[in-house]
């Protein structure tokens, strides 16, 4: 996939590298060699390294690839953050295990080791060849039907994906099917009657974002109508949009990003913010 993608640069140029405090592993990168499922792997490419996690793809001696996500380890000043990395890894591994066997969910591996030591802040899953939805140019006509069926299977297990508003979290596999690859902020609610209104509201948000992407890619539903935005999502936007704007301006102010603060202007943007070569 790295050979098919090139960095999207804006007219304002590219910012400098993130300072250590804004990187999950501080000044370090993901390890060069890991042991996953009893097999040694060599780092091939870093997909993403932000404040929460560093994600890289690794290749084994027989060509097998895995993806490893190393969650936050770097402290913020005197405040230790290793506990957060361990917690995030446990959560994501739990969701991947809970959804094991579903088409569209990568297989998760039980252990990640570095230099013979277990990494409680890391989670590894199979590598799914494909491209992020944000840079995909050709989709099968029933792609979003598969997305909605996959969401229905998550919801049947009382799991809400939550982060579907980002196209970068949906992978278009080489088989043309959708894959969900990031469960960092997903939620599971207990099947209590008191939780059902909240559960339905969150499910509606998952489906709304799937429908929004459908229309962005000019693939309307069979009914020809789009879902209306859930009312509570409007309330969330009143808080989330100003916070996101403030964050972007801060990153521009310290030189990490340029222009309007798009993630594509970082020196090393995540793979979902890269685009195919014009050729």
JONOR-V923337 format. One record per residue. N is the residue number from 1. SS is DSSP state (~ for helix, > for strand, _ for the rest). PHI is phi as a letter, one per 40 degrees, with the letter a starting at -180 (none if undefined). PSI is psi as a letter, one per 40 degrees, with the letter a starting at -180 (* if undefined). Layout:
n=N ss=SS phi=PHI psi=PSI
n=N ss=SS phi=PHI psi=PSI
This chain:
n=1 ss=_ phi=none psi=d
n=2 ss=~ phi=c psi=d
n=3 ss=~ phi=c psi=e
n=4 ss=~ phi=c psi=e
n=5 ss=> phi=b psi=i
n=6 ss=> phi=b psi=i
n=7 ss=> phi=c psi=h
n=8 ss=_ phi=c psi=h
n=9 ss=_ phi=b psi=h
n=10 ss=> phi=c psi=i
n=11 ss=_ phi=c psi=e
n=12 ss=_ phi=c psi=e
n=13 ss=> phi=g psi=a
n=14 ss=_ phi=b psi=h
n=15 ss=_ phi=c psi=a
n=16 ss=_ phi=c psi=i
n=17 ss=_ phi=c psi=i
n=18 ss=_ phi=c psi=i
n=19 ss=_ phi=c psi=i
n=20 ss=~ phi=d psi=d
n=21 ss=~ phi=c psi=d
n=22 ss=~ phi=b psi=e
n=23 ss=_ phi=b psi=h
n=24 ss=_ phi=d psi=d
n=25 ss=_ phi=b psi=e
n=26 ss=_ phi=g psi=b
n=27 ss=_ phi=c psi=e
n=28 ss=_ phi=c psi=i
n=29 ss=_ phi=b psi=i
n=30 ss=_ phi=d psi=i
n=31 ss=_ phi=d psi=i
n=32 ss=_ phi=c psi=d
n=33 ss=> phi=b psi=h
n=34 ss=> phi=b psi=i
n=35 ss=> phi=b psi=h
n=36 ss=> phi=b psi=h
n=37 ss=_ phi=f psi=f
n=38 ss=_ phi=g psi=e
n=39 ss=> phi=b psi=i
n=40 ss=> phi=c psi=h
n=41 ss=> phi=b psi=i
n=42 ss=> phi=b psi=h
n=43 ss=> phi=c psi=h
n=44 ss=> phi=b psi=d
n=45 ss=> phi=a psi=i
n=46 ss=> phi=c psi=h
n=47 ss=> phi=c psi=d
n=48 ss=> phi=a psi=i
n=49 ss=> phi=a psi=g
n=50 ss=_ phi=b psi=a
n=51 ss=_ phi=c psi=d
n=52 ss=_ phi=c psi=d
n=53 ss=> phi=a psi=i
n=54 ss=> phi=b psi=h
n=55 ss=> phi=b psi=h
n=56 ss=> phi=a psi=i
n=57 ss=> phi=b psi=h
n=58 ss=> phi=b psi=i
n=59 ss=> phi=b psi=h
n=60 ss=> phi=c psi=i
n=61 ss=_ phi=c psi=d
n=62 ss=_ phi=c psi=e
n=63 ss=_ phi=g psi=e
n=64 ss=_ phi=c psi=h
n=65 ss=> phi=b psi=i
n=66 ss=> phi=b psi=i
n=67 ss=> phi=b psi=h
n=68 ss=> phi=b psi=h
n=69 ss=> phi=b psi=h
n=70 ss=> phi=b psi=h
n=71 ss=> phi=c psi=i
n=72 ss=_ phi=d psi=h
n=73 ss=_ phi=b psi=d
n=74 ss=_ phi=c psi=h
n=75 ss=_ phi=c psi=i
n=76 ss=> phi=b psi=g
n=77 ss=_ phi=g psi=b
n=78 ss=_ phi=c psi=e
n=79 ss=> phi=c psi=h
n=80 ss=_ phi=c psi=i
n=81 ss=_ phi=b psi=e
n=82 ss=~ phi=c psi=d
n=83 ss=~ phi=d psi=d
n=84 ss=~ phi=c psi=d
n=85 ss=~ phi=c psi=d
n=86 ss=~ phi=c psi=d
n=87 ss=~ phi=c psi=d
n=88 ss=~ phi=c psi=d
n=89 ss=~ phi=c psi=d
n=90 ss=~ phi=c psi=d
n=91 ss=~ phi=c psi=d
n=92 ss=~ phi=c psi=d
n=93 ss=~ phi=c psi=d
n=94 ss=~ phi=c psi=d
n=95 ss=~ phi=c psi=d
n=96 ss=~ phi=c psi=d
n=97 ss=~ phi=c psi=d
n=98 ss=~ phi=c psi=d
n=99 ss=_ phi=b psi=e
n=100 ss=_ phi=d psi=h
n=101 ss=_ phi=g psi=e
n=102 ss=_ phi=c psi=h
n=103 ss=_ phi=c psi=h
n=104 ss=_ phi=h psi=e
n=105 ss=> phi=b psi=h
n=106 ss=_ phi=c psi=i
n=107 ss=_ phi=c psi=h
n=108 ss=> phi=c psi=i
n=109 ss=> phi=b psi=i
n=110 ss=_ phi=c psi=d
n=111 ss=_ phi=b psi=i
n=112 ss=> phi=b psi=h
n=113 ss=> phi=b psi=i
n=114 ss=> phi=b psi=h
n=115 ss=_ phi=f psi=f
n=116 ss=_ phi=g psi=e
n=117 ss=> phi=b psi=i
n=118 ss=> phi=c psi=i
n=119 ss=_ phi=b psi=g
n=120 ss=_ phi=c psi=e
n=121 ss=_ phi=c psi=e
n=122 ss=> phi=b psi=i
n=123 ss=> phi=b psi=h
n=124 ss=> phi=b psi=i
n=125 ss=> phi=a psi=i
n=126 ss=> phi=c psi=i
n=127 ss=_ phi=c psi=h
n=128 ss=_ phi=b psi=h
n=129 ss=_ phi=c psi=h
n=130 ss=> phi=i psi=a
n=131 ss=> phi=b psi=i
n=132 ss=> phi=c psi=i
n=133 ss=~ phi=d psi=d
n=134 ss=~ phi=c psi=d
n=135 ss=~ phi=b psi=e
n=136 ss=_ phi=c psi=h
n=137 ss=_ phi=b psi=d
n=138 ss=_ phi=b psi=h
n=139 ss=_ phi=b psi=i
n=140 ss=_ phi=c psi=i
n=141 ss=_ phi=c psi=d
n=142 ss=_ phi=b psi=e
n=143 ss=~ phi=d psi=d
n=144 ss=~ phi=c psi=e
n=145 ss=~ phi=c psi=d
n=146 ss=~ phi=c psi=d
n=147 ss=~ phi=c psi=d
n=148 ss=~ phi=c psi=d
n=149 ss=~ phi=c psi=d
n=150 ss=~ phi=c psi=d
n=151 ss=~ phi=c psi=d
n=152 ss=~ phi=c psi=d
n=153 ss=~ phi=c psi=d
n=154 ss=~ phi=c psi=d
n=155 ss=~ phi=c psi=d
n=156 ss=~ phi=c psi=d
n=157 ss=_ phi=b psi=e
n=158 ss=_ phi=g psi=f
n=159 ss=> phi=b psi=h
n=160 ss=> phi=b psi=h
n=161 ss=_ phi=c psi=d
n=162 ss=_ phi=g psi=d
n=163 ss=_ phi=c psi=f
n=164 ss=_ phi=c psi=e
n=165 ss=_ phi=c psi=e
n=166 ss=_ phi=c psi=h
n=167 ss=~ phi=c psi=d
n=168 ss=~ phi=c psi=e
n=169 ss=~ phi=c psi=e
n=170 ss=> phi=b psi=h
n=171 ss=> phi=b psi=h
n=172 ss=> phi=c psi=h
n=173 ss=> phi=c psi=i
n=174 ss=_ phi=c psi=e
n=175 ss=_ phi=c psi=e
n=176 ss=_ phi=g psi=e
n=177 ss=_ phi=c psi=i
n=178 ss=> phi=c psi=i
n=179 ss=> phi=b psi=h
n=180 ss=> phi=c psi=h
n=181 ss=_ phi=b psi=e
n=182 ss=_ phi=a psi=h
n=183 ss=_ phi=b psi=f
n=184 ss=_ phi=c psi=d
n=185 ss=_ phi=b psi=e
n=186 ss=_ phi=c psi=i
n=187 ss=> phi=b psi=i
n=188 ss=> phi=b psi=h
n=189 ss=_ phi=b psi=i
n=190 ss=_ phi=c psi=i
n=191 ss=_ phi=c psi=f
n=192 ss=_ phi=c psi=i
n=193 ss=~ phi=d psi=d
n=194 ss=~ phi=c psi=d
n=195 ss=~ phi=c psi=e
n=196 ss=~ phi=c psi=d
n=197 ss=~ phi=d psi=d
n=198 ss=~ phi=c psi=d
n=199 ss=~ phi=d psi=d
n=200 ss=~ phi=c psi=d
n=201 ss=~ phi=c psi=d
n=202 ss=~ phi=c psi=d
n=203 ss=~ phi=c psi=d
n=204 ss=~ phi=c psi=d
n=205 ss=~ phi=c psi=d
n=206 ss=~ phi=d psi=d
n=207 ss=~ phi=c psi=d
n=208 ss=~ phi=c psi=d
n=209 ss=~ phi=c psi=d
n=210 ss=~ phi=c psi=d
n=211 ss=~ phi=c psi=d
n=212 ss=~ phi=c psi=d
n=213 ss=~ phi=c psi=d
n=214 ss=~ phi=d psi=d
n=215 ss=~ phi=c psi=d
n=216 ss=~ phi=d psi=d
n=217 ss=_ phi=c psi=e
n=218 ss=_ phi=f psi=f
n=219 ss=_ phi=b psi=g
n=220 ss=_ phi=c psi=i
n=221 ss=_ phi=c psi=i
n=222 ss=_ phi=c psi=d
n=223 ss=_ phi=c psi=e
n=224 ss=_ phi=g psi=e
n=225 ss=_ phi=b psi=i
n=226 ss=_ phi=b psi=i
n=227 ss=_ phi=c psi=i
n=228 ss=_ phi=c psi=i
n=229 ss=_ phi=c psi=h
n=230 ss=_ phi=d psi=i
n=231 ss=~ phi=c psi=d
n=232 ss=~ phi=c psi=e
n=233 ss=~ phi=c psi=d
n=234 ss=~ phi=c psi=d
n=235 ss=~ phi=c psi=d
n=236 ss=~ phi=c psi=d
n=237 ss=~ phi=c psi=d
n=238 ss=~ phi=c psi=d
n=239 ss=~ phi=c psi=d
n=240 ss=~ phi=c psi=d
n=241 ss=~ phi=c psi=d
n=242 ss=~ phi=c psi=d
n=243 ss=~ phi=c psi=d
n=244 ss=~ phi=c psi=d
n=245 ss=~ phi=c psi=d
n=246 ss=~ phi=c psi=d
n=247 ss=~ phi=c psi=d
n=248 ss=~ phi=c psi=d
n=249 ss=~ phi=c psi=d
n=250 ss=~ phi=c psi=d
n=251 ss=~ phi=c psi=d
n=252 ss=~ phi=c psi=d
n=253 ss=~ phi=c psi=d
n=254 ss=_ phi=c psi=e
n=255 ss=_ phi=g psi=e
n=256 ss=_ phi=c psi=d
n=257 ss=_ phi=b psi=i
n=258 ss=_ phi=b psi=i
n=259 ss=_ phi=g psi=b
n=260 ss=_ phi=c psi=e
n=261 ss=_ phi=g psi=e
n=262 ss=_ phi=c psi=i
n=263 ss=~ phi=c psi=d
n=264 ss=~ phi=c psi=e
n=265 ss=~ phi=c psi=e
n=266 ss=_ phi=c psi=i
n=267 ss=_ phi=c psi=d
n=268 ss=_ phi=b psi=g
n=269 ss=_ phi=c psi=i
n=270 ss=_ phi=c psi=i
n=271 ss=~ phi=d psi=d
n=272 ss=~ phi=c psi=e
n=273 ss=~ phi=b psi=f
n=274 ss=> phi=b psi=i
n=275 ss=> phi=b psi=i
n=276 ss=> phi=c psi=i
n=277 ss=_ phi=c psi=i
n=278 ss=_ phi=d psi=d
n=279 ss=_ phi=c psi=*
